[in-house]
Amino acid sequence: MANTIDKIKLDSENICFGPEPEFNDETIQILTLYRDGHFVFRGYRYGDKTLLRKKVAKVSLKEMQQFFNEIETIVLDPEYQTNFVTDVGTWRMSIHYQNYQKHFFGSLIPGCGFDQVYKKLREITKISHLFAFRRL
């Protein structure tokens, strides 16, 4: 089972070169999804990186496996390319397998191949204002 995804960690940072966020704005989100269906979400304040909100929950094993498969289909596609824009926020994703990890990054913009999984992620986790692969 060396090619089975154990977890996916997605770090999103909604900070750009434009206007500086307000002190209390949530600008950093970390979402860790586990193969067994549970996930941990944390959102942090811009001003002092204080934890603003946290959610620990579980979705069905089937939903999580489908999500993992969809992510893997995107990033393993030979046509996959990272779209990176410097004046918007960014995301970093680590896919953890049993013996190794793969790392990906991109900008928080629509139309980069992750639109459908972005919608699915918001549906299954029920996390409001989730940045994930694109801004709200």
N, CA, C and O atoms as a MOPAC input file, in Angstrom:
PM7 MOZYME 1SCF
protein

 N      0.81800 1    -1.19800 1     0.00000 1
 C      0.00000 1     0.00000 1     0.00000 1
 C      0.86300 1     1.26400 1     0.00000 1
 O      0.43100 1     2.29100 1     0.52500 1
 N      2.03500 1     1.22100 1    -0.55700 1
 C      2.94400 1     2.36800 1    -0.54300 1
 C      2.39300 1     3.55000 1    -1.32600 1
 O      2.79300 1     4.68700 1    -1.07400 1
 N      1.48300 1     3.31200 1    -2.27300 1
 C      0.95000 1     4.40300 1    -3.07200 1
 C     -0.37700 1     4.92900 1    -2.56300 1
 O     -1.02500 1     5.71900 1    -3.24900 1
 N     -0.79300 1     4.51800 1    -1.39400 1
 C     -2.02400 1     5.00300 1    -0.80100 1
 C     -1.74300 1     6.29800 1    -0.03600 1
 O     -0.79900 1     6.37800 1     0.75000 1
 N     -2.56100 1     7.28700 1    -0.27700 1
 C     -2.38900 1     8.54800 1     0.43400 1
 C     -2.80400 1     8.35600 1     1.88700 1
 O     -3.89600 1     7.86300 1     2.16700 1
 N     -1.92900 1     8.74600 1     2.80800 1
 C     -2.24600 1     8.70600 1     4.23300 1
 C     -2.90100 1    10.00200 1     4.69700 1
 O     -3.84700 1     9.98500 1     5.48400 1
 N     -2.37900 1    11.14000 1     4.19200 1
 C     -2.97400 1    12.42200 1     4.55500 1
 C     -2.58700 1    13.47400 1     3.53100 1
 O     -1.62200 1    13.33000 1     2.78100 1
 N     -3.37100 1    14.52700 1     3.52800 1
 C     -3.08600 1    15.69800 1     2.70800 1
 C     -3.11800 1    16.90300 1     3.62800 1
 O     -4.07000 1    17.10100 1     4.38300 1
 N     -2.06900 1    17.70100 1     3.55800 1
 C     -2.00400 1    18.93100 1     4.34400 1
 C     -2.03500 1    20.10000 1     3.37300 1
 O     -1.22600 1    20.17700 1     2.44900 1
 N     -2.97400 1    21.00400 1     3.59000 1
 C     -3.14500 1    22.15900 1     2.71700 1
 C     -3.02300 1    23.43200 1     3.54400 1
 O     -3.84300 1    23.69500 1     4.42400 1
 N     -2.00000 1    24.21100 1     3.25700 1
 C     -1.77000 1    25.49800 1     3.92400 1
 C     -2.12800 1    26.59900 1     2.94000 1
 O     -1.58200 1    26.65300 1     1.83800 1
 N     -3.03300 1    27.46800 1     3.32800 1
 C     -3.43200 1    28.58800 1     2.47700 1
 C     -3.14000 1    29.88600 1     3.20200 1
 O     -3.45000 1    30.03900 1     4.38300 1
 N     -2.54200 1    30.81300 1     2.48200 1
 C     -2.19900 1    32.10600 1     3.05500 1
 C     -2.77600 1    33.18600 1     2.15900 1
 O     -2.32600 1    33.37200 1     1.02800 1
 N     -3.76800 1    33.89200 1     2.66300 1
 C     -4.48500 1    34.89100 1     1.87700 1
 C     -3.89200 1    36.28200 1     2.11800 1
 O     -4.58100 1    37.19400 1     2.57500 1
 N     -2.61900 1    36.42500 1     1.80600 1
 C     -1.92700 1    37.69900 1     1.93800 1
 C     -1.30500 1    38.00300 1     0.58100 1
 O     -0.71400 1    37.12500 1    -0.04800 1
 N     -1.44000 1    39.24200 1     0.13700 1
 C     -0.88800 1    39.60300 1    -1.16300 1
 C     -0.19400 1    40.96300 1    -1.07600 1
 O     -0.06100 1    41.53400 1     0.00600 1
 N      0.23900 1    41.46600 1    -2.21300 1
 C      0.94300 1    42.74600 1    -2.25100 1
 C     -0.01100 1    43.93400 1    -2.20000 1
 O      0.43300 1    45.07900 1    -2.12300 1
 N     -1.29300 1    43.67800 1    -2.24100 1
 C     -2.28600 1    44.75200 1    -2.21400 1
 C     -2.40400 1    45.35200 1    -0.82900 1
 O     -1.43400 1    45.36300 1    -0.07100 1
 N     -3.57600 1    45.85100 1    -0.49200 1
 C     -3.75300 1    46.44200 1     0.84100 1
 C     -3.44900 1    45.42500 1     1.94100 1
 O     -3.80100 1    44.25000 1     1.83400 1
 N     -2.80800 1    45.88400 1     2.96800 1
 C     -2.48200 1    45.01300 1     4.09500 1
 C     -3.76600 1    44.60000 1     4.80500 1
 O     -4.65400 1    45.42700 1     5.01000 1
 N     -3.86900 1    43.32600 1     5.18100 1
 C     -5.06200 1    42.88200 1     5.91800 1
 C     -5.18000 1    43.61100 1     7.25600 1
 O     -4.19800 1    44.12900 1     7.78800 1
 N     -6.38100 1    43.63900 1     7.77800 1
 C     -6.61800 1    44.18600 1     9.11100 1
 C     -6.03700 1    43.22800 1    10.14900 1
 O     -5.87700 1    42.03700 1     9.88100 1
 N     -5.73000 1    43.74100 1    11.30800 1
 C     -5.12400 1    42.95200 1    12.38500 1
 C     -5.91700 1    41.68100 1    12.67400 1
 O     -5.32800 1    40.61300 1    12.84200 1
 N     -7.25800 1    41.78200 1    12.73500 1
 C     -8.09900 1    40.64900 1    13.11700 1
 C     -8.53100 1    39.75500 1    11.95700 1
 O     -9.24900 1    38.78000 1    12.18000 1
 N     -8.12100 1    40.05200 1    10.73800 1
 C     -8.50200 1    39.23000 1     9.58500 1
 C     -7.86200 1    37.85200 1     9.66700 1
 O     -6.69700 1    37.71400 1    10.03900 1
 N     -8.63600 1    36.84500 1     9.31700 1
 C     -8.09200 1    35.49200 1     9.20600 1
 C     -7.37600 1    35.39700 1     7.86200 1
 O     -8.00700 1    35.52500 1     6.81300 1
 N     -6.07600 1    35.17800 1     7.88700 1
 C     -5.30700 1    35.13500 1     6.64100 1
 C     -4.55900 1    33.82600 1     6.43100 1
 O     -4.08900 1    33.56100 1     5.32500 1
 N     -4.44100 1    33.01100 1     7.45700 1
 C     -3.74000 1    31.73700 1     7.32600 1
 C     -4.70100 1    30.61400 1     7.73000 1
 O     -5.32600 1    30.66100 1     8.78900 1
 N     -4.79900 1    29.61900 1     6.87000 1
 C     -5.62300 1    28.44800 1     7.16100 1
 C     -4.79700 1    27.19300 1     6.89500 1
 O     -4.08500 1    27.09200 1     5.89600 1
 N     -4.91300 1    26.25400 1     7.80800 1
 C     -4.23500 1    24.96700 1     7.65600 1
 C     -5.28600 1    23.87400 1     7.80200 1
 O     -5.97500 1    23.78400 1     8.81800 1
 N     -5.39400 1    23.05400 1     6.77700 1
 C     -6.35800 1    21.96200 1     6.77100 1
 C     -5.60400 1    20.66700 1     6.53400 1
 O     -4.91400 1    20.51500 1     5.52500 1
 N     -5.73800 1    19.73300 1     7.47000 1
 C     -5.10400 1    18.42700 1     7.34500 1
 C     -6.19800 1    17.37700 1     7.25700 1
 O     -7.04900 1    17.27300 1     8.14000 1
 N     -6.16600 1    16.60100 1     6.18400 1
 C     -7.17300 1    15.57000 1     5.91900 1
 C     -6.49800 1    14.20300 1     6.02900 1
 O     -5.40900 1    13.99700 1     5.49300 1
 N     -7.14700 1    13.28000 1     6.72100 1
 C     -6.57400 1    11.95800 1     6.96200 1
 C     -7.36400 1    10.88200 1     6.22700 1
 O     -8.56800 1    11.01200 1     6.00700 1
 N     -6.66800 1     9.83400 1     5.85900 1
 C     -7.25700 1     8.73800 1     5.09000 1
 C     -8.49900 1     8.15000 1     5.76400 1
 O     -9.42000 1     7.71600 1     5.07200 1
 N     -8.54100 1     8.12700 1     7.08500 1
 C     -9.68100 1     7.52400 1     7.78300 1
 C    -10.93200 1     8.40600 1     7.78900 1
 O    -11.96700 1     8.01000 1     8.32300 1
 N    -10.83800 1     9.60400 1     7.19700 1
 C    -12.00800 1    10.47400 1     7.09400 1
 C    -11.99900 1    11.66900 1     8.03100 1
 O    -12.79700 1    12.58900 1     7.85000 1
 N    -11.12700 1    11.68400 1     9.02100 1
 C    -11.15900 1    12.84900 1     9.91600 1
 C    -10.25300 1    13.95000 1     9.38000 1
 O     -9.33100 1    13.70400 1     8.60200 1
 N    -10.54100 1    15.15900 1     9.81700 1
 C     -9.75300 1    16.30700 1     9.39000 1
 C     -9.64300 1    17.31200 1    10.52200 1
 O    -10.45800 1    17.33100 1    11.44500 1
 N     -8.61900 1    18.14600 1    10.43000 1
 C     -8.38600 1    19.20500 1    11.41000 1
 C     -8.17900 1    20.49100 1    10.62100 1
 O     -7.35100 1    20.55000 1     9.71100 1
 N     -8.93400 1    21.50800 1    10.97800 1
 C     -8.82400 1    22.81900 1    10.34700 1
 C     -8.44300 1    23.84800 1    11.40300 1
 O     -8.94800 1    23.82000 1    12.52500 1
 N     -7.53900 1    24.76000 1    11.02800 1
 C     -7.17500 1    25.87100 1    11.91000 1
 C     -7.09500 1    27.14300 1    11.07800 1
 O     -6.54100 1    27.14600 1     9.97900 1
 N     -7.65000 1    28.21500 1    11.61000 1
 C     -7.57000 1    29.52600 1    10.96900 1
 C     -6.90100 1    30.50600 1    11.92000 1
 O     -7.24000 1    30.56500 1    13.10200 1
 N     -5.94600 1    31.27800 1    11.39900 1
 C     -5.13800 1    32.16400 1    12.24100 1
 C     -5.30800 1    33.62900 1    11.86100 1
 O     -5.51900 1    33.96900 1    10.69700 1
 N     -5.21200 1    34.47800 1    12.86200 1
 C     -5.32500 1    35.91900 1    12.70300 1
 C     -4.04600 1    36.49100 1    12.09200 1
 O     -2.94500 1    36.01800 1    12.37200 1
 N     -4.20900 1    37.50700 1    11.26000 1
 C     -3.07900 1    38.14400 1    10.59900 1
 C     -2.14200 1    38.84100 1    11.58400 1
 O     -0.92700 1    38.65000 1    11.53000 1
 N     -2.69600 1    39.63200 1    12.46300 1
 C     -1.88800 1    40.50700 1    13.30700 1
 C     -0.88100 1    39.83400 1    14.19500 1
 O      0.24900 1    40.30800 1    14.31400 1
 N     -1.26000 1    38.73300 1    14.82800 1
 C     -0.34800 1    38.08500 1    15.77300 1
 C     -0.35200 1    36.55700 1    15.65000 1
 O      0.15800 1    35.85700 1    16.52500 1
 N     -0.92400 1    36.05300 1    14.57300 1
 C     -0.96200 1    34.60600 1    14.28300 1
 C     -1.69400 1    33.80500 1    15.35500 1
 O     -1.45200 1    32.60800 1    15.51100 1
 N     -2.58400 1    34.45900 1    16.09200 1
 C     -3.39200 1    33.78500 1    17.10100 1
 C     -4.43100 1    32.88800 1    16.42300 1
 O     -5.01300 1    33.25600 1    15.40200 1
 N     -4.65200 1    31.71700 1    17.00000 1
 C     -5.67700 1    30.81200 1    16.49400 1
 C     -7.04600 1    31.45700 1    16.67700 1
 O     -7.43600 1    31.78800 1    17.79600 1
 N     -7.77300 1    31.63400 1    15.57500 1
 C     -9.10900 1    32.21300 1    15.62300 1
 C    -10.19600 1    31.15000 1    15.67400 1
 O    -11.19400 1    31.30400 1    16.37700 1
 N     -9.99900 1    30.09200 1    14.93900 1
 C    -11.00800 1    29.02900 1    14.92600 1
 C    -10.34500 1    27.70300 1    14.59800 1
 O     -9.29300 1    27.62700 1    13.96300 1
 N    -11.02100 1    26.66400 1    15.06700 1
 C    -10.52300 1    25.30700 1    14.87800 1
 C    -11.72600 1    24.39000 1    14.70700 1
 O    -12.75000 1    24.55300 1    15.37000 1
 N    -11.58500 1    23.44000 1    13.82100 1
 C    -12.64000 1    22.44600 1    13.62900 1
 C    -11.98100 1    21.08500 1    13.46800 1
 O    -11.09000 1    20.90500 1    12.63800 1
 N    -12.42600 1    20.14400 1    14.26400 1
 C    -11.99200 1    18.75600 1    14.15500 1
 C    -13.25900 1    17.95600 1    13.90500 1
 O    -14.19300 1    17.99900 1    14.70500 1
 N    -13.29300 1    17.23500 1    12.81100 1
 C    -14.50800 1    16.50000 1    12.46300 1
 C    -14.13200 1    15.29800 1    11.60000 1
 O    -12.96200 1    15.05400 1    11.30600 1
 N    -15.15200 1    14.57100 1    11.21200 1
 C    -14.92900 1    13.39000 1    10.39000 1
 C    -16.00400 1    13.33300 1     9.31800 1
 O    -17.17400 1    13.62000 1     9.56800 1
 N    -15.57700 1    12.95500 1     8.11600 1
 C    -16.51400 1    12.70600 1     7.02300 1
 C    -16.44800 1    11.21000 1     6.72700 1
 O    -15.62600 1    10.48900 1     7.29400 1
 N    -17.31000 1    10.76300 1     5.84800 1
 C    -17.30200 1     9.32700 1     5.54400 1
 C    -15.99400 1     8.93200 1     4.86000 1
 O    -15.37200 1     9.72600 1     4.15400 1
 N    -15.60900 1     7.71600 1     5.08700 1
 C    -14.40600 1     7.17200 1     4.46500 1
 C    -14.51700 1     7.26100 1     2.94200 1
 O    -13.54100 1     7.57000 1     2.25900 1
 N    -15.69800 1     6.99100 1     2.42400 1
 C    -15.92000 1     7.04800 1     0.97400 1
 C    -15.69000 1     8.45600 1     0.43800 1
 O    -15.03600 1     8.62500 1    -0.59100 1
 N    -16.22100 1     9.46900 1     1.12500 1
 C    -16.02800 1    10.85400 1     0.67900 1
 C    -14.55500 1    11.23800 1     0.68100 1
 O    -14.07500 1    11.88500 1    -0.25000 1
 N    -13.83800 1    10.83900 1     1.73000 1
 C    -12.42600 1    11.19900 1     1.81700 1
 C    -11.62300 1    10.48400 1     0.74100 1
 O    -10.74700 1    11.08800 1     0.12200 1
 N    -11.90600 1     9.21600 1     0.51000 1
 C    -11.18300 1     8.47400 1    -0.52200 1
 C    -11.44600 1     9.07800 1    -1.90200 1
 O    -10.53100 1     9.18100 1    -2.71900 1
 N    -12.69200 1     9.47700 1    -2.16300 1
 C    -13.00600 1    10.11300 1    -3.43800 1
 C    -12.24200 1    11.42500 1    -3.59000 1
 O    -11.71600 1    11.72500 1    -4.66100 1
 N    -12.18700 1    12.20000 1    -2.51400 1
 C    -11.46200 1    13.46800 1    -2.56300 1
 C     -9.97800 1    13.22700 1    -2.82100 1
 O     -9.38000 1    13.88800 1    -3.67000 1
 N     -9.38000 1    12.28300 1    -2.09500 1
 C     -7.96400 1    11.95700 1    -2.29800 1
 C     -7.71100 1    11.51700 1    -3.74300 1
 O     -6.72500 1    11.92400 1    -4.35700 1
 N     -8.60400 1    10.68600 1    -4.28000 1
 C     -8.44300 1    10.21400 1    -5.65500 1
 C     -8.52000 1    11.36800 1    -6.64800 1
 O     -7.76100 1    11.40400 1    -7.61700 1
 N     -9.42400 1    12.30500 1    -6.41700 1
 C     -9.56300 1    13.44700 1    -7.31900 1
 C     -8.31700 1    14.33200 1    -7.28200 1
 O     -7.85200 1    14.79700 1    -8.32300 1
 N     -7.78600 1    14.56100 1    -6.10000 1
 C     -6.55600 1    15.35600 1    -5.97800 1
 C     -5.42100 1    14.66000 1    -6.72100 1
 O     -4.69200 1    15.28800 1    -7.48900 1
 N     -5.28000 1    13.36700 1    -6.48700 1
 C     -4.19300 1    12.62200 1    -7.11600 1
 C     -4.33700 1    12.61900 1    -8.64000 1
 O     -3.34000 1    12.72500 1    -9.35400 1
 N     -5.54900 1    12.50000 1    -9.13500 1
 C     -5.78200 1    12.54000 1   -10.58200 1
 C     -5.30000 1    13.85800 1   -11.17400 1
 O     -4.71200 1    13.87400 1   -12.25500 1
 N     -5.54300 1    14.95900 1   -10.47800 1
 C     -5.12000 1    16.27600 1   -10.97000 1
 C     -3.60600 1    16.38700 1   -10.99700 1
 O     -3.03000 1    16.72800 1   -12.03000 1
 N     -2.95800 1    16.10700 1    -9.88500 1
 C     -1.51800 1    16.36800 1    -9.79200 1
 C     -0.66900 1    15.33900 1   -10.53500 1
 O      0.48000 1    15.62500 1   -10.87200 1
 N     -1.20200 1    14.16400 1   -10.79600 1
 C     -0.44000 1    13.16600 1   -11.53800 1
 C     -0.63500 1    13.26100 1   -13.04400 1
 O      0.04800 1    12.57600 1   -13.80500 1
 N     -1.55700 1    14.10200 1   -13.47200 1
 C     -1.79100 1    14.31000 1   -14.89600 1
 C     -0.54500 1    14.94500 1   -15.51700 1
 O     -0.06700 1    15.96700 1   -15.02600 1
 N     -0.02300 1    14.36300 1   -16.57300 1
 C      1.18500 1    14.92700 1   -17.19400 1
 C      0.98500 1    16.36800 1   -17.68600 1
 O      1.95800 1    17.09800 1   -17.87400 1
 N     -0.24500 1    16.76900 1   -17.89100 1
 C     -0.54800 1    18.12900 1   -18.34700 1
 C     -0.64500 1    19.12800 1   -17.19500 1
 O     -0.75200 1    20.33300 1   -17.42400 1
 N     -0.60700 1    18.62800 1   -15.95300 1
 C     -0.75400 1    19.51800 1   -14.79700 1
 C      0.41100 1    20.50300 1   -14.72800 1
 O      1.57500 1    20.12200 1   -14.84700 1
 N      0.07500 1    21.76100 1   -14.53600 1
 C      1.07300 1    22.80700 1   -14.33400 1
 C      0.59800 1    23.69800 1   -13.20100 1
 O     -0.59500 1    23.96900 1   -13.06600 1
 N      1.53300 1    24.14500 1   -12.40000 1
 C      1.21300 1    25.08200 1   -11.34000 1
 C      1.02400 1    26.46200 1   -11.94300 1
 O      1.86700 1    26.93400 1   -12.70600 1
 N     -0.07800 1    27.10600 1   -11.60400 1
 C     -0.28400 1    28.49500 1   -11.98400 1
 C      0.07100 1    29.33800 1   -10.78200 1
 O     -0.48600 1    29.15400 1    -9.70000 1
 N      0.98300 1    30.24600 1   -10.96300 1
 C      1.43600 1    31.04800 1    -9.84000 1
 C      1.36100 1    32.52300 1   -10.21400 1
 O      1.98000 1    32.97100 1   -11.18000 1
 N      0.59400 1    33.26000 1    -9.43000 1
 C      0.42300 1    34.69900 1    -9.61400 1
 C      0.93000 1    35.35400 1    -8.34100 1
 O      0.59200 1    34.90600 1    -7.24500 1
 N      1.72600 1    36.39300 1    -8.45700 1
 C      2.38500 1    36.95000 1    -7.27200 1
 C      1.57500 1    37.98300 1    -6.51400 1
 O      1.97100 1    38.36500 1    -5.41300 1
 N      0.46500 1    38.45000 1    -7.04800 1
 C     -0.26900 1    39.49700 1    -6.33900 1
 C     -1.55200 1    38.99100 1    -5.68400 1
 O     -2.47600 1    39.76600 1    -5.43500 1
 N     -1.60300 1    37.69700 1    -5.41000 1
 C     -2.73200 1    37.09800 1    -4.68100 1
 C     -2.16300 1    36.14400 1    -3.63300 1
 O     -0.95500 1    35.91700 1    -3.58000 1
 N     -3.02900 1    35.59700 1    -2.81500 1
 C     -2.57600 1    34.63700 1    -1.81400 1
 C     -2.08900 1    33.34500 1    -2.44800 1
 O     -2.21100 1    33.14500 1    -3.65600 1
 N     -1.53600 1    32.47200 1    -1.61200 1
 C     -0.95900 1    31.22400 1    -2.10600 1
 C     -1.43400 1    30.01800 1    -1.29600 1
 O     -1.93900 1    30.16300 1    -0.18300 1
 N     -1.26700 1    28.83900 1    -1.86500 1
 C     -1.50600 1    27.58600 1    -1.15000 1
 C     -0.31000 1    26.66200 1    -1.37000 1
 O      0.36900 1    26.71400 1    -2.39600 1
 N     -0.08300 1    25.82200 1    -0.37500 1
 C      0.93200 1    24.77400 1    -0.43300 1
 C      0.26700 1    23.47700 1     0.01500 1
 O     -0.43700 1    23.44700 1     1.02500 1
 N      0.49200 1    22.42000 1    -0.73300 1
 C     -0.13300 1    21.14300 1    -0.40200 1
 C      0.94100 1    20.06800 1    -0.32200 1
 O      1.79800 1    19.95500 1    -1.19800 1
 N      0.87600 1    19.28700 1     0.74300 1
 C      1.73800 1    18.12000 1     0.90700 1
 C      0.85700 1    16.88100 1     0.87800 1
 O     -0.09600 1    16.76500 1     1.64800 1
 N      1.17900 1    15.97400 1    -0.00200 1
 C      0.47600 1    14.69000 1    -0.05400 1
 C      1.41300 1    13.67200 1     0.57800 1
 O      2.52200 1    13.45000 1     0.09000 1
 N      0.96700 1    13.06100 1     1.65200 1
 C      1.79000 1    12.12300 1     2.42500 1
 C      1.38300 1    10.68300 1     2.10400 1
 O      0.23100 1    10.28300 1     2.27600 1
 N      2.35600 1     9.93800 1     1.63900 1
 C      2.20000 1     8.50200 1     1.41700 1
 C      2.92700 1     7.78700 1     2.55000 1
 O      3.49900 1     8.43700 1     3.42500 1
 N      2.91200 1     6.48400 1     2.54100 1
 C      3.54100 1     5.73200 1     3.63200 1
 C      5.03100 1     6.04800 1     3.75900 1
 O      5.52000 1     6.23100 1     4.87300 1
 N      5.75700 1     6.11500 1     2.65300 1
 C      7.20700 1     6.26700 1     2.72000 1
 C      7.75500 1     7.55100 1     2.10400 1
 O      8.97000 1     7.74700 1     2.07500 1
 N      6.89900 1     8.41200 1     1.62200 1
 C      7.38800 1     9.63000 1     0.98200 1
 C      6.26900 1    10.67800 1     0.92600 1
 O      5.11700 1    10.40900 1     1.26900 1
 N      6.64800 1    11.87000 1     0.48500 1
 C      5.70200 1    12.98400 1     0.34000 1
 C      5.90000 1    13.63700 1    -1.02400 1
 O      6.98100 1    13.57100 1    -1.61100 1
 N      4.84400 1    14.26200 1    -1.51100 1
 C      4.91700 1    15.09100 1    -2.71500 1
 C      4.38600 1    16.46800 1    -2.33600 1
 O      3.43200 1    16.58900 1    -1.56700 1
 N      5.01700 1    17.50500 1    -2.88800 1
 C      4.66100 1    18.87100 1    -2.53100 1
 C      4.24400 1    19.64600 1    -3.77300 1
 O      4.83700 1    19.51200 1    -4.84300 1
 N      3.20100 1    20.46600 1    -3.60000 1
 C      2.67100 1    21.27300 1    -4.68600 1
 C      2.35200 1    22.65900 1    -4.13900 1
 O      2.17200 1    22.83000 1    -2.93300 1
 N      2.28200 1    23.64100 1    -5.02200 1
 C      1.92500 1    24.98600 1    -4.60000 1
 C      1.19200 1    25.68400 1    -5.73500 1
 O      1.22200 1    25.24400 1    -6.88400 1
 N      0.53500 1    26.77700 1    -5.38600 1
 C     -0.16400 1    27.55700 1    -6.39500 1
 C     -0.71600 1    28.82900 1    -5.79200 1
 O     -0.48900 1    29.14100 1    -4.62400 1
 N     -1.44000 1    29.54900 1    -6.61100 1
 C     -2.06100 1    30.80400 1    -6.19000 1
 C     -3.53700 1    30.59500 1    -5.92400 1
 O     -4.16400 1    29.70700 1    -6.50200 1
 N     -4.08700 1    31.41600 1    -5.04900 1
 C     -5.50500 1    31.31800 1    -4.69500 1
 C     -6.35300 1    31.99700 1    -5.77000 1
 O     -6.93700 1    33.05900 1    -5.55300 1
 N     -6.40100 1    31.35100 1    -6.93700 1
 C     -7.18500 1    31.88000 1    -8.05100 1
 C     -8.01100 1    30.75600 1    -8.65800 1
 O     -7.59300 1    29.59900 1    -8.62800 1
 N     -9.16700 1    31.07700 1    -9.20400 1
 C     -9.97900 1    30.04600 1    -9.86900 1
 C     -9.36100 1    29.64800 1   -11.20700 1
 O     -8.52200 1    30.36300 1   -11.75500 1
 N     -9.78700 1    28.50800 1   -11.71500 1
 C     -9.39400 1    28.08400 1   -13.03500 1
 C     -8.03700 1    27.41700 1   -13.12400 1
 O     -7.43900 1    27.39100 1   -14.20000 1
 N     -7.53600 1    26.88200 1   -12.03200 1
 C     -6.21200 1    26.25000 1   -12.04900 1
 C     -6.29400 1    24.73900 1   -11.95900 1
 O     -5.33100 1    24.09500 1   -11.54300 1
 N     -7.40800 1    24.16800 1   -12.33400 1
 C     -7.54600 1    22.72100 1   -12.30900 1
 C     -8.13300 1    22.17200 1   -11.02300 1
 O     -8.48200 1    20.99300 1   -10.95200 1
 N     -8.24500 1    23.01500 1   -10.00400 1
 C     -8.73400 1    22.54100 1    -8.70600 1
 C    -10.15400 1    23.02800 1    -8.39400 1
 O    -10.63000 1    22.84000 1    -7.27400 1
 N    -10.83000 1    23.64200 1    -9.34700 1
 C    -12.14500 1    24.22700 1    -9.06900 1
 C    -13.14600 1    23.20000 1    -8.54200 1
 O    -13.86000 1    23.47400 1    -7.57700 1
 N    -13.20500 1    22.02700 1    -9.16200 1
 C    -14.17400 1    21.02000 1    -8.72100 1
 C    -13.83200 1    20.45400 1    -7.34900 1
 O    -14.72500 1    20.25700 1    -6.52500 1
 N    -12.55700 1    20.19100 1    -7.09000 1
 C    -12.19900 1    19.66100 1    -5.76900 1
 C    -12.34300 1    20.73100 1    -4.69200 1
 O    -12.61600 1    20.41900 1    -3.53300 1
 N    -12.16000 1    21.99300 1    -5.07600 1
 C    -12.39300 1    23.10600 1    -4.14200 1
 C    -13.85300 1    23.08300 1    -3.67200 1
 O    -14.13000 1    23.17700 1    -2.47700 1
 N    -14.76400 1    22.96100 1    -4.61100 1
 C    -16.19400 1    22.91000 1    -4.26700 1
 C    -16.50200 1    21.69200 1    -3.40400 1
 O    -17.22000 1    21.78700 1    -2.40800 1
 N    -15.95200 1    20.54800 1    -3.79800 1
 C    -16.19700 1    19.31900 1    -3.03400 1
 C    -15.64500 1    19.43400 1    -1.61600 1
 O    -16.28900 1    18.99800 1    -0.66100 1
 N    -14.45800 1    20.01600 1    -1.47300 1
 C    -13.84200 1    20.17800 1    -0.15800 1
 C    -14.70500 1    21.04900 1     0.74700 1
 O    -14.88900 1    20.73800 1     1.92400 1
 N    -15.22600 1    22.12500 1     0.20400 1
 C    -16.10300 1    23.00100 1     0.98700 1
 C    -17.39000 1    22.26900 1     1.38400 1
 O    -17.89900 1    22.45900 1     2.48900 1
 N    -17.91000 1    21.43700 1     0.48600 1
 C    -19.13400 1    20.68500 1     0.77400 1
 C    -18.92000 1    19.65000 1     1.87400 1
 O    -19.71700 1    19.57100 1     2.80800 1
 N    -17.86300 1    18.86100 1     1.77600 1
 C    -17.70600 1    17.75900 1     2.73200 1
 C    -17.22700 1    18.23600 1     4.09900 1
 O    -17.57400 1    17.63300 1     5.11500 1
 N    -16.43000 1    19.31400 1     4.14400 1
 C    -15.93400 1    19.78000 1     5.44500 1
 C    -16.88600 1    20.75900 1     6.11700 1
 O    -16.86700 1    20.91900 1     7.33700 1
 N    -17.71500 1    21.40700 1     5.31700 1
 C    -18.65400 1    22.42500 1     5.82700 1
 C    -17.92800 1    23.52800 1     6.61100 1
 O    -18.41800 1    24.00900 1     7.63300 1
 N    -16.74900 1    23.91400 1     6.10800 1
 C    -15.97600 1    25.00000 1     6.71000 1
 C    -16.32200 1    26.28300 1     5.96200 1
 O    -16.12000 1    26.37900 1     4.75200 1
 N    -16.84000 1    27.25800 1     6.68500 1
 C    -17.17000 1    28.52700 1     6.04200 1
 C    -15.89800 1    29.31900 1     5.75300 1
 O    -14.91400 1    29.22700 1     6.48700 1
 N    -15.93100 1    30.07800 1     4.69900 1
 C    -14.82500 1    30.96000 1     4.30700 1
 C    -13.50000 1    30.20700 1     4.16100 1
 O    -12.45200 1    30.68000 1     4.60000 1
 N    -13.56400 1    29.04100 1     3.54300 1
 C    -12.37200 1    28.23300 1     3.31200 1
 C    -11.64900 1    28.74400 1     2.07600 1
 O    -12.24600 1    28.84600 1     1.00400 1
 N    -10.35400 1    29.06700 1     2.21900 1
 C     -9.57900 1    29.53800 1     1.07600 1
 C     -9.26000 1    28.37000 1     0.14300 1
 O     -9.56600 1    28.41300 1    -1.04800 1
 N     -8.64300 1    27.33000 1     0.69900 1
 C     -8.21600 1    26.14200 1    -0.05100 1
 C     -7.43900 1    26.53600 1    -1.29500 1
 O     -6.40200 1    27.19000 1    -1.18200 1
 N     -7.90700 1    26.16100 1    -2.47500 1
 C     -7.17000 1    26.40200 1    -3.70500 1
 C     -7.51500 1    27.72900 1    -4.36900 1
 O     -6.92900 1    28.09300 1    -5.38800 1
 N     -8.43700 1    28.42400 1    -3.80700 1
 C     -8.82800 1    29.73500 1    -4.34000 1
 C     -9.52800 1    30.53700 1    -3.25200 1
 O    -10.04400 1    29.97700 1    -2.28500 1
 N     -9.53800 1    31.81300 1    -3.41700 1
 C    -10.25900 1    32.62600 1    -2.43600 1
 C    -11.74200 1    32.43700 1    -2.61100 1
 O    -12.19500 1    31.95100 1    -3.64700 1
 N    -12.49200 1    32.81200 1    -1.61900 1
 C    -13.95400 1    32.67500 1    -1.65100 1
 C    -14.45400 1    33.20600 1    -2.93900 1
 O    -15.65900 1    33.19300 1    -3.18600 1

